[in-house]
Amino acid sequence: GPRHADFMGQDLSSSSSALLAEIRQVFLANKYQVETILMGSKASSMSEFIFVESRADALEQGLLENVEEKNPMKENSGPKIPVDLVDLVRIFLLHRVLPLARVCQLFGPECTKLLLRLRAISAIAGNECRLVEPEEACTAVDANSFSCGAFFAMSNVAIWPVEEDLLVATDFEKTFSDSTLEPVMYISEDSLALLAAAPREAVTSLLDLCCGSGVQGIVALRYYADSASFVDLNPRSPRFVRFNLALNCLAHKVEGVF
């Protein structure tokens, strides 16, 4: 299954957190939100993106049919979505492969190199079907950000839009468990129901137990909690929680991640 055991295997520096904040702005500037993605893909709910293998072609076709066209000679009918949103959904929800140069065009060289080094994305040498080590891929980006060594890129994590302006990374659904890796679960209908049912009254501190990706605590920090702690037995979970907190610029409100 698509995942990397070493995702977020390093601590985030202040410069890395700043770059993740830039990455977040790219998503939000391109309307990477539930309403826009559902409208563009013609999906009935985000659940269609969970078991995506059987639905990817239809969802992608919906996006392509609704993309903005900068053609004054062609009449636009119906709501349209940014062309960059299509590629963001392709790589981070549909698990499609994009040219690494396209990722670099979306996020810029420095942000792309961070995603490679964190193993949020992996580069692929197309002719050889070979996974490229992060530093080799970063060297290619530095050498020429317009070609990036003709490498391709795939995402090791799914990135879900949540609420109005939050982004939450999880493993893809088809990620399998083994003796050394337990996947961090996608955003399910159960998770969304729990978010909707939570009493949103102001609290000083909150404990997100069995936190997984940290989505419950992250939403709480965004809307009604002054601080939060995150706990999960899965050793992969804290990596996702720290990534998601930095991606949403909320790490400063956290008491601990365990």
Secondary structure by P-SEA (a helix, b strand, c coil): cccccccccccccaaaaaaaaaaaaaaaaacccaaaaaaaaccccccccccccccaaaaaaaaaaaccccccccccccbbbbaaaaaaaacccccccccaaaaaaaccaaaaaaaaaaccbbbbcccccccccaaaaaaaaaacccccccbbbbbcbbbbbcccbbbbbbccccccccccccccccccaaaaaaaaaccccccccccccccccaaaaaaaaacccccbbbbbcccaaaaaaaaaaaaacccccccccc
